[in-house]
Amino acid sequence: MSTNDTNNIVSYSLAYSAKFAILIAFEIPSILVSILIFAHFGWNRHTPIKDHNHSILVLLAVNFVQVTTDLPMPMHFFHLNGIVQPPTSAYCTWWVWYEFSLNTINGCLMAWISIERHILIFHSVFLRNLGTQKRRLLRIVPLVLCIIWGPIYYCIVVIFSPMCENTRYFDSLLCGLPCYLMTSWGTFDLFFDVISPVLIISIFNLALFVRVIKQSLVVVGRVQNNWRKQRKLALQLGMISFAYLAVWIPLSIGQLGQNYIN
């Protein structure tokens, strides 16, 4: 083995170890914080959950599932210095389907929460006029659609994959990217499941920020106290959205470049 080969192996090993360390450094606090939040709602289970917290709790639950069940798979890959274990096609298919499904659920939920905040803050009269049953449907149906859409779509394009045949690489993350990404199904997936949520989150959060600031400058008296609560809702959403966009905007740009420049 040449010196260059040895140096490359050492470099890759260090890179994998660093990625593993970074992931575990984020995973442990994330799990602990999630448990504390769930415990808080468990201890106060007799207190009704406010409307604006339902979607956030669903998002938190999905993230908790992803951190505890999906994140260990790439961590295991990095821990083994870039080796997929077990090296089987079934495991690769499961890994891709599970990770893509959870990512899409997260994106869809964030997009819906961004829209929902506008409705809760600026259209409260409309919500009151809907009636209890319709308000419940408005709260539940979008969440259900977000949760079932990703798994169904990726079941078609990843598990059944009628448009192409996947080649597995057991020394690559996710065993290599699924072949559907290079077809029209992949183009649809990119724009509908990745870019569209990013745009919705960006536009609605920017609009929410501007409207809340503008409105808070003109209200007075007791109404001002209500708008302080609304600013808290906007800030809560803004922080979550910023974390999401910080990850997905670069990935979206990179995927666009890979599809249309290369």
Stockholm file with secondary structure:
# STOCKHOLM 1.0

chainA/1-262         MSTNDTNNIVSYSLAYSAKFAILIAFEIPSILVSILIFAHFGWNRHTPIKDHNHSILVLLAVNFVQVTTDLPMPMHFFHLNGIVQPPTSAYCTWWVWYEFSLNTINGCLMAWISIERHILIFHSVFLRNLGTQKRRLLRIVPLVLCIIWGPIYYCIVVIFSPMCENTRYFDSLLCGLPCYLMTSWGTFDLFFDVISPVLIISIFNLALFVRVIKQSLVVVGRVQNNWRKQRKLALQLGMISFAYLAVWIPLSIGQLGQNYIN
#=GR chainA/1-262 SS CCHHHHHHHHHHHHHHHHHHHHHHHHHHHHHHHHHHHHHHHHHTTTSCCCHHHHHHHHHHHHHHHIIIIITHHHHHHHHTTSCCSSCCHHHHHHHHHHHHHHHHHHHHHHHHHHHHHHHHHHCHHHHHHHCHHHHHHHHHHHHHHHHHHHHHHHIIIIIICTTCCCCCCTTSGGGSCCGGGGSHHHHHHIIIIIIHHHHHHHHHHHHHHHHHHHHHTTCCTHHHHHHHHHHHHHHHHHHHHHHHHHHHHHHHHHHHHHHHTC
#=GC SS_cons         CCHHHHHHHHHHHHHHHHHHHHHHHHHHHHHHHHHHHHHHHHHTTTSCCCHHHHHHHHHHHHHHHIIIIITHHHHHHHHTTSCCSSCCHHHHHHHHHHHHHHHHHHHHHHHHHHHHHHHHHHCHHHHHHHCHHHHHHHHHHHHHHHHHHHHHHHIIIIIICTTCCCCCCTTSGGGSCCGGGGSHHHHHHIIIIIIHHHHHHHHHHHHHHHHHHHHHTTCCTHHHHHHHHHHHHHHHHHHHHHHHHHHHHHHHHHHHHHHHTC
//
